[in-house]
Each structure stands twice: as structure tokens, then as C-alpha cells.
């Protein structure tokens, strides 16, 4: 049982490192997305372009897309003027009817449009200030020269299956848009995963966070292992504080006095054991930059305790291997860490929580076994004196 407890502690230490790095990676990925790529809005615009029939060469689809973004319901979702353009055709080439003409997308595209907002904006665009009912909508769809043929068929189906109720028609269009949104989410996730992998690799290499080396250090260094478990336990308590606080807010809104008293007591106990700064970070009461700095400070503290990360001590063979085999092991360790960080903070938090629960279940048993296995001596028998034959 002692060996099992030690293995679990090593696993907790590794998972906690993965969790901290994943939090840093997530913050940097979000920063890159917001400051540079702005891919959410671009992917959404590309999805709408396909929805409007732009998956084949069609100037009417592009015109429809531009008019949609100028709709008052959509215009308020972005700042400044929206300059949507198509990539110009190369000289001497004919337009293709089997592949879409690429868009040149600006950075100020809205990253999210609610299904209801989309449906209202699109239907009002088709109706063009005419009465808001299904009969008028069908008439406008059939008479429009700006709607591609496939789009007309889809819209006609949505309206005809609404039983004459404009609200049902809007609901059908919302569902149609939501299905497109799921596909766009898949595009964005692939893009975000690539960015996250690049950032994770940069963090891991810059910090020399080698899974194999860290695991070896945790196995032989009891003090470091205990410190890692203690830090992980503190982290779990703070998240528990956040959960209990949310439950307390719900109880206060429903005026459940018994639940309020119970949750308030639990929160007071958790706060007594949890770090104030960490609690503020978890409940988003401080700036994300401070949360990032807090996690970096925690990693620096673990490094001071002896966690083998960083490249500062190049005389240490753990940081600067002296053989090909050692370098190969180092590369494998860094690669394992990179893949682990890409799995994301929510995944590692769940794993950490399970390990901590398992550890709390086996720790008392380990102590009991130690007591039970200790040899018992009769009261009337004296222990032998050392050095006496």
C-alpha cells in the first residue's frame, strides 16, 4: 500500500504540472486568437458564405453575404466598417463553377451571432420591410433575383413546413443555422488545436518541462513529492470553493435558509484552508494577467523546491544530456509533455480530482497497515539493548 501511495503521489505531481501548463497555454492561445488571428469570426463568415450558396462560384451569394452583415441587427455586433472582398481572379482564368471563390476577410468580424438574431436578420433582409408573415415570405423568396436556386429551395421548404406560422418558419431557419454553426465549430477547433500545439511546444521547450525527468525526480525526492501534492490539494480546494459559492448564490436567490447556512459553513471552512490569491483567480475576481502571473509564480516556486525544469543549470545532466541516448530520452519526455498540455486544463483538472479522491481513500489505509504490521512485544519482555551480546 505504501508503494501504491507513492505512485499515486507521483501521478498527482505530473498531472498538476500538466494542469498548470495547460492553463498557461489556454491563456496564451486565447490571447493569440484575440490579438492576431481572429479566426472565430472568419470561420463564421465562411460558414455563412457556404450557407448562402457560396460553395460554388456565385456573385449573388457574395452580395447576399455583404447585405446580411449590413443588417442593423448584425451591424451592432462589430466595430467600424466591414470590408468584405473576394479574392480577385487571376488574369486569363475563367471562374470555376465547382469551387468557391475565396474571401478576403477583415479582422473585425463578429465572432458569434445568435440563431434567433440570424433568423430575424435574414428574414427581414428577404422581406425588405414587407409584412412579416409566411405568405409574403414565400412570395419574396420566389420573386428574388438575389437568392441562389439551392438557397430558394431550402428556404421554401422551411416556410412550407411551418404550417403558416411565421414563428415556426423562424425556428426552422434557426435550426438550419445552428447545424451550420456546429460545422463551423469543428473548423475552428482544428485551427485552435494547431495554435495550441505550437504554443504548448514553445512553452514546454522554453521551460524544459520533461515528463520523464520530472517523474524520476518525484520518485526519489519525498519532499518535492509532498510539496506537489500539497499544492494540488490547495488547487482542488479553491475550485471546490468556486462551486460552493455558485451553489450559495442559487440558494440565496431561492431563499433556502437551511441550504444557505450549510453552504456558508462549508465555504468558511474551505476559505480557511485555501489560498486567497488562488481563490480570486479561480472565481475570476482578478485580471487574467494576474492569474497568468500567479500560475507562473507557482511554477517558479516548484522549481525552487527542486522540480527539474528550466535550462539555467546546464551542468546538470538532466538539463544538458551528455549522450545521444539521453538526448533522445529528453526529446521523448518533452514531446509527451507537449501532447499532455494540448489535452487542455478541464481534462487534467478532472484527472487530478480523481487522483486526489483516490489518494484520500488509500492514505488512511496505508497508515492503518503500518500500525498493524508493526511487531508487538509482550509487556514483560524488555527490548534488547543495542551492542550487548
C-alpha positions as CSV (number, residue, x, y, z in Angstrom):
1,X,0.0,0.0,0.0
2,X,3.0,2.3,0.7
3,X,4.2,1.8,-2.9
4,X,0.7,2.4,-4.2
5,X,0.5,5.7,-2.3
6,X,3.9,6.8,-3.7
7,X,2.9,6.0,-7.3
8,X,-0.3,8.0,-6.8
9,X,1.7,10.9,-5.4
10,X,4.0,10.9,-8.4
11,X,1.0,10.8,-10.8
12,X,-0.6,13.7,-8.9
13,X,2.6,15.7,-9.3
14,X,2.8,15.1,-13.0
15,X,-0.9,15.9,-13.6
16,X,-0.6,19.1,-11.6
17,X,2.3,20.2,-13.8
18,X,0.2,19.4,-16.9
19,X,-2.7,21.4,-15.4
20,X,-0.7,24.5,-14.7
21,X,0.9,24.4,-18.2
22,X,-2.5,23.8,-19.8
23,X,-3.8,26.9,-18.0
24,X,-0.9,29.0,-19.3
25,X,-1.3,27.5,-22.8
26,X,-5.0,28.3,-22.8
27,X,-4.4,31.9,-21.8
28,X,-1.8,32.4,-24.5
29,X,-3.9,30.7,-27.1
30,X,-6.8,33.0,-26.3
31,X,-4.5,36.0,-26.5
32,X,-3.2,35.0,-29.9
33,X,-6.7,34.4,-31.1
34,X,-8.0,37.8,-29.9
35,X,-4.9,39.9,-30.9
36,X,-3.8,38.3,-34.2
37,X,-5.8,35.5,-35.9
38,X,-9.5,36.5,-35.0
39,X,-10.4,33.1,-36.6
40,X,-13.7,32.7,-34.9
41,X,-15.3,35.5,-36.8
42,X,-13.6,34.5,-40.1
43,X,-14.8,30.8,-39.8
44,X,-18.3,32.0,-39.1
45,X,-18.3,34.3,-42.1
46,X,-17.0,31.4,-44.3
47,X,-19.8,29.2,-43.0
48,X,-22.4,31.8,-43.8
49,X,-20.9,32.2,-47.3
50,X,-21.5,28.5,-47.8
51,X,-24.9,28.7,-46.3
52,X,-25.9,31.4,-48.8
53,X,-24.7,29.2,-51.8
54,X,-21.1,30.4,-52.0
55,X,-19.8,26.8,-52.1
56,X,-20.0,27.2,-55.9
57,X,-19.0,30.3,-57.8
58,X,-21.8,32.8,-57.3
59,X,-21.7,36.6,-57.2
60,X,-25.2,36.7,-55.8
61,X,-24.1,34.7,-52.7
62,X,-21.3,37.2,-52.0
63,X,-23.7,40.1,-52.5
64,X,-26.2,38.4,-50.1
65,X,-23.5,38.0,-47.6
66,X,-22.4,41.6,-47.7
67,X,-26.0,42.8,-47.3
68,X,-26.5,40.4,-44.4
69,X,-23.6,42.0,-42.5
70,X,-25.0,45.4,-43.1
71,X,-28.4,44.5,-41.5
72,X,-29.0,46.7,-38.4
73,X,-29.3,43.6,-36.2
74,X,-25.8,42.4,-37.3
75,X,-24.1,45.8,-37.7
76,X,-24.1,46.4,-34.0
77,X,-22.0,43.3,-33.4
78,X,-18.8,44.7,-34.8
79,X,-16.8,47.9,-34.7
80,X,-16.2,50.1,-37.7
81,X,-17.0,49.4,-41.3
82,X,-16.9,45.8,-42.5
83,X,-14.9,45.5,-45.8
84,X,-15.8,42.1,-47.3
85,X,-14.0,41.3,-50.5
86,X,-13.5,38.4,-52.8
87,X,-10.1,37.3,-53.9
88,X,-9.6,38.6,-57.5
89,X,-9.5,36.1,-60.3
90,X,-6.1,35.7,-61.9
91,X,-5.8,37.2,-65.4
92,X,-6.7,34.9,-68.2
93,X,-8.6,32.4,-66.0
94,X,-12.3,31.6,-66.1
95,X,-14.4,31.5,-63.0
96,X,-14.9,27.9,-61.6
97,X,-18.4,26.6,-61.0
98,X,-17.1,23.7,-58.9
99,X,-15.0,25.5,-56.3
100,X,-15.8,28.6,-54.2
101,X,-14.1,31.9,-54.8
102,X,-12.1,32.7,-51.7
103,X,-13.0,35.6,-49.4
104,X,-10.6,38.3,-48.1
105,X,-11.9,38.7,-44.6
106,X,-11.2,41.6,-42.2
107,X,-10.3,41.3,-38.5
108,X,-13.4,43.0,-37.1
109,X,-15.9,40.2,-38.0
110,X,-18.3,39.3,-35.2
111,X,-17.2,36.0,-33.6
112,X,-20.8,34.9,-32.6
113,X,-24.3,35.5,-34.0
114,X,-27.2,34.0,-32.0
115,X,-29.5,31.7,-34.0
116,X,-32.5,33.9,-33.3
117,X,-30.7,37.1,-34.4
118,X,-29.6,35.3,-37.6
119,X,-33.1,34.2,-38.4
120,X,-34.6,37.6,-37.8
121,X,-31.9,39.5,-39.7
122,X,-32.0,37.1,-42.7
123,X,-35.8,37.0,-43.0
124,X,-36.1,40.8,-42.6
125,X,-33.5,41.1,-45.4
126,X,-35.6,39.0,-47.7
127,X,-38.9,40.7,-46.8
128,X,-37.4,44.1,-47.3
129,X,-39.9,45.9,-45.0
130,X,-42.9,44.0,-46.3
131,X,-45.5,42.3,-43.9
132,X,-44.0,39.7,-41.6
133,X,-45.9,36.6,-42.5
134,X,-45.3,33.3,-44.3
135,X,-47.3,34.1,-47.4
136,X,-45.3,37.3,-48.0
137,X,-42.1,35.5,-47.2
138,X,-42.8,32.7,-49.8
139,X,-43.7,35.4,-52.4
140,X,-40.5,37.3,-51.8
141,X,-38.3,34.2,-51.9
142,X,-39.8,33.2,-55.3
143,X,-39.5,36.7,-56.7
144,X,-36.0,37.4,-55.5
145,X,-33.1,37.6,-58.0
146,X,-30.5,37.7,-55.2
147,X,-31.1,34.2,-53.8
148,X,-29.3,31.2,-55.5
149,X,-31.6,28.4,-56.7
150,X,-30.5,25.9,-54.0
151,X,-31.0,28.5,-51.2
152,X,-34.5,29.2,-52.6
153,X,-35.4,25.5,-52.3
154,X,-34.1,25.3,-48.8
155,X,-36.0,28.4,-47.6
156,X,-39.2,27.4,-49.4
157,X,-39.0,24.0,-47.5
158,X,-38.5,25.7,-44.2
159,X,-41.5,28.0,-44.7
160,X,-43.8,25.4,-46.2
161,X,-43.3,23.1,-43.2
162,X,-44.1,25.8,-40.7
163,X,-47.9,25.3,-41.0
164,X,-48.4,29.0,-41.9
165,X,-46.8,30.2,-38.6
166,X,-44.0,32.7,-39.1
167,X,-42.6,31.7,-35.7
168,X,-42.3,28.1,-36.8
169,X,-40.6,29.3,-40.0
170,X,-38.1,31.3,-38.0
171,X,-37.5,28.3,-35.8
172,X,-36.7,26.1,-38.8
173,X,-34.2,28.7,-40.1
174,X,-32.6,28.9,-36.6
175,X,-32.1,25.1,-36.6
176,X,-30.6,25.3,-40.1
177,X,-28.2,28.0,-39.0
178,X,-27.3,26.0,-35.8
179,X,-26.4,23.0,-37.9
180,X,-24.0,25.2,-39.8
181,X,-22.7,26.5,-36.6
182,X,-21.7,23.0,-35.4
183,X,-19.7,22.5,-38.6
184,X,-18.0,25.9,-38.2
185,X,-17.1,24.9,-34.6
186,X,-15.4,21.9,-36.0
187,X,-13.3,24.1,-38.3
188,X,-12.4,26.4,-35.5
189,X,-11.4,23.6,-33.2
190,X,-9.0,22.2,-35.7
191,X,-7.5,25.7,-36.2
192,X,-7.3,26.3,-32.4
193,X,-5.7,22.9,-31.8
194,X,-2.9,23.7,-34.2
195,X,-2.3,27.0,-32.5
196,X,-2.5,25.3,-29.0
197,X,0.0,22.7,-30.1
198,X,2.5,25.3,-31.3
199,X,2.2,27.3,-28.1
200,X,2.4,24.2,-25.9
201,X,5.6,23.1,-27.7
202,X,7.1,26.6,-27.3
203,X,6.2,26.6,-23.5
204,X,7.5,23.1,-22.9
205,X,10.8,23.6,-24.8
206,X,11.4,27.1,-23.3
207,X,10.7,25.7,-19.8
208,X,12.4,22.4,-20.3
209,X,9.4,20.6,-18.9
210,X,10.4,17.0,-19.4
211,X,7.9,14.4,-18.2
212,X,10.4,11.6,-17.8
213,X,12.9,13.7,-15.8
214,X,10.1,15.1,-13.6
215,X,8.7,11.6,-12.9
216,X,12.2,10.4,-11.9
217,X,12.7,13.4,-9.5
218,X,9.3,12.9,-7.9
219,X,10.1,9.2,-7.3
220,X,13.3,9.9,-5.4
221,X,12.5,13.2,-3.7
222,X,9.9,12.7,-0.9
223,X,9.9,16.4,0.0
224,X,9.3,17.5,-3.6
225,X,6.5,15.0,-4.0
226,X,4.8,16.1,-0.7
227,X,5.0,19.7,-1.8
228,X,3.5,18.9,-5.2
229,X,0.6,17.0,-3.6
230,X,0.0,19.9,-1.1
231,X,-0.1,22.4,-3.9
232,X,-2.5,20.2,-5.9
233,X,-4.7,19.8,-2.9
234,X,-4.8,23.6,-2.4
235,X,-5.9,24.0,-6.1
236,X,-8.7,21.5,-5.7
237,X,-10.0,23.2,-2.6
238,X,-10.1,26.5,-4.4
239,X,-12.2,25.1,-7.2
240,X,-14.5,23.5,-4.6
241,X,-14.8,27.0,-3.1
242,X,-16.0,28.3,-6.5
243,X,-18.5,25.5,-6.9
244,X,-19.9,26.1,-3.4
245,X,-20.1,29.8,-4.0
246,X,-22.2,29.3,-7.1
247,X,-24.5,26.9,-5.1
248,X,-24.8,29.6,-2.4
249,X,-25.8,32.2,-4.9
250,X,-28.5,29.8,-6.2
251,X,-29.7,29.1,-2.6
252,X,-29.9,32.9,-1.8
253,X,-32.0,33.5,-5.0
254,X,-34.4,30.8,-3.9
255,X,-34.3,31.9,-0.2
256,X,-33.5,28.4,1.1
257,X,-32.2,29.3,4.6
258,X,-31.2,25.8,5.5
259,X,-29.1,25.4,2.4
260,X,-27.7,28.9,2.8
261,X,-26.5,28.1,6.3
262,X,-24.9,24.8,5.3
263,X,-23.1,26.2,2.3
264,X,-21.9,29.3,4.2
265,X,-20.3,27.0,6.8
266,X,-18.7,24.9,4.1
267,X,-17.3,28.0,2.3
268,X,-15.9,29.3,5.6
269,X,-14.0,26.0,6.2
270,X,-12.7,25.9,2.6
271,X,-11.5,29.6,2.7
272,X,-9.6,28.9,5.9
273,X,-7.5,26.3,4.1
274,X,-7.4,27.9,0.6
275,X,-5.0,30.5,-0.8
276,X,-6.7,33.9,-1.2
277,X,-5.0,34.8,-4.4
278,X,-5.8,31.4,-5.9
279,X,-9.4,31.7,-4.9
280,X,-9.7,35.1,-6.5
281,X,-8.1,33.7,-9.7
282,X,-10.5,30.8,-9.8
283,X,-13.5,32.9,-9.3
284,X,-12.3,35.4,-11.9
285,X,-12.3,38.2,-9.4
286,X,-8.8,39.4,-10.6
287,X,-7.4,40.2,-14.0
288,X,-6.5,37.3,-16.3
289,X,-2.9,38.6,-16.5
290,X,-2.7,38.3,-12.7
291,X,-4.0,34.7,-12.9
292,X,-1.3,34.0,-15.5
293,X,1.4,35.6,-13.3
294,X,0.1,33.5,-10.4
295,X,0.5,30.3,-12.2
296,X,4.0,31.3,-13.4
297,X,4.9,32.1,-9.8
298,X,3.6,28.7,-8.7
299,X,5.8,27.0,-11.3
300,X,8.8,29.1,-10.2
301,X,8.2,28.1,-6.6
302,X,8.1,24.4,-7.6
303,X,11.3,24.9,-9.5
304,X,12.9,26.3,-6.3
305,X,11.8,23.3,-4.5
306,X,13.7,21.1,-6.9
307,X,11.4,20.4,-9.8
308,X,13.8,19.9,-12.7
309,X,12.5,22.5,-15.1
310,X,14.3,25.3,-17.0
311,X,17.7,25.4,-18.7
312,X,19.6,27.6,-16.2
313,X,21.8,24.8,-14.8
314,X,23.4,23.4,-17.9
315,X,25.9,21.4,-15.8
316,X,23.0,19.3,-14.6
317,X,22.8,16.2,-16.9
318,X,19.0,16.3,-16.5
319,X,19.1,19.7,-18.4
320,X,22.0,19.1,-20.7
321,X,22.3,15.4,-21.6
322,X,25.8,14.1,-22.4
323,X,24.9,11.2,-24.8
324,X,22.7,10.5,-27.8
325,X,20.5,8.1,-25.8
326,X,20.0,10.8,-23.1
327,X,19.0,13.4,-25.7
328,X,16.6,11.0,-27.3
329,X,15.0,10.4,-23.9
330,X,14.9,14.2,-23.3
331,X,13.1,14.7,-26.6
332,X,10.6,12.0,-25.9
333,X,9.9,13.5,-22.4
334,X,9.3,17.0,-24.0
335,X,7.0,15.5,-26.6
336,X,5.0,13.7,-24.0
337,X,4.5,16.9,-22.0
338,X,3.5,18.8,-25.2
339,X,0.8,16.3,-26.1
340,X,-0.4,16.3,-22.5
341,X,-0.7,20.1,-22.4
342,X,-2.7,20.0,-25.6
343,X,-5.4,17.9,-23.9
344,X,-6.5,21.1,-22.0
345,X,-7.0,22.2,-18.4
346,X,-10.5,20.8,-18.0
347,X,-9.3,17.3,-18.8
348,X,-6.4,17.5,-16.4
349,X,-8.5,19.1,-13.6
350,X,-10.9,16.1,-13.8
351,X,-8.0,13.7,-13.7
352,X,-6.4,15.5,-10.8
353,X,-9.6,15.5,-8.8
354,X,-10.0,11.7,-9.3
355,X,-6.4,11.1,-8.2
356,X,-6.9,13.2,-5.1
357,X,-10.1,11.4,-4.2
358,X,-8.3,8.0,-4.7
359,X,-5.4,9.2,-2.6
360,X,-7.6,10.3,0.3
361,X,-9.2,6.8,0.2
362,X,-5.9,4.8,0.4
363,X,-3.9,7.1,2.7
364,X,-5.7,6.2,5.9
365,X,-5.4,2.5,5.0
366,X,-1.7,3.0,4.5
367,X,-1.4,4.4,8.0
368,X,-3.5,1.5,9.4
369,X,-1.4,-1.1,7.7
370,X,1.8,0.5,9.0
371,X,0.4,0.1,12.6
372,X,-0.9,-3.4,12.0
373,X,2.4,-4.6,10.6
374,X,4.5,-3.3,13.4
375,X,5.6,-6.3,15.6
376,X,4.1,-6.4,19.0
377,X,6.1,-7.2,22.1
378,X,4.8,-8.6,25.4
379,X,4.8,-6.1,28.2
380,X,7.1,-8.2,30.4
381,X,9.8,-8.6,27.7
382,X,12.4,-5.9,27.5
383,X,13.8,-4.8,24.2
384,X,17.4,-5.9,23.6
385,X,20.0,-3.3,24.3
386,X,22.0,-2.4,21.2
387,X,25.6,-3.5,21.3
388,X,25.1,-6.1,24.1
389,X,25.6,-9.7,23.1
